[in-house]
Amino acid sequence: MAKISLKPNNDYCPQTLFLYGTYDENGNPDFGLFCWFSYIWDSELGVMCCIGGDKPTRDNIRRDKVFSANLVTEELLPAADHLGCVSGKDPDKMKISLDIGKGEVLNVPILNDSPVNFELEVSEFITRGDGEIMLCRIRNVLQDESLSSDETVAEKLSRIAPVKTTAKTYLGYDGRDLGSWGEPMKQTK
């Protein structure tokens, strides 16, 4: 197989999307869309995630050291795309229809329509340039009770349809093109 050299990119490394839920300094729920999320082992299962650039979500996490990570599904994609494309500094960002609940263990907002919500506590911040890596302890996982069925993991994932992204494109669990960044949000009211 012939190879060509390219500038660094992650175009063929799709990552699952999560909406990070925080409270702003006034106690209002705020959500941002992120995909740099993976798992670690540090004497227990944990999460590592990264936020690049200056964002209110990052400021909220740094201040409170807790947040939720809400799995984005195809059903949630229009709202998630809006929350990812509209600046956190825009006062109208959160003026969309969202069913927001509260974490069971931590004081974090969750999205009730997401089938899986992680309640995360940051144990360490690692700053690199304008990016911040957060090593987190999973304090609780809220899961839609239907995921406790006897279906296989593949059947459950197919049913909840988590969304991935790469190359500024959203992809369905089955690999279908769900649109470029900024397109699905046009469906929000």
Secondary structure as UniProt FT lines:
FT   TURN            11..12
FT   STRAND          15..16
FT   STRAND          18..23
FT   TURN            25..26
FT   STRAND          29..34
FT   STRAND          37..41
FT   STRAND          45..52
FT   HELIX           56..64
FT   STRAND          66..71
FT   TURN            74..76
FT   HELIX           77..85
FT   TURN            88..89
FT   TURN            91..94
FT   STRAND          100..102
FT   STRAND          109..111
FT   TURN            112..113
FT   STRAND          116..128
FT   TURN            129..130
FT   STRAND          131..143
FT   HELIX           145..148
FT   HELIX           153..160
FT   STRAND          164..166
FT   TURN            167..168
FT   STRAND          169..171
FT   TURN            173..174
FT   STRAND          177..180
FT   TURN            181..182
FT   HELIX           184..187
//
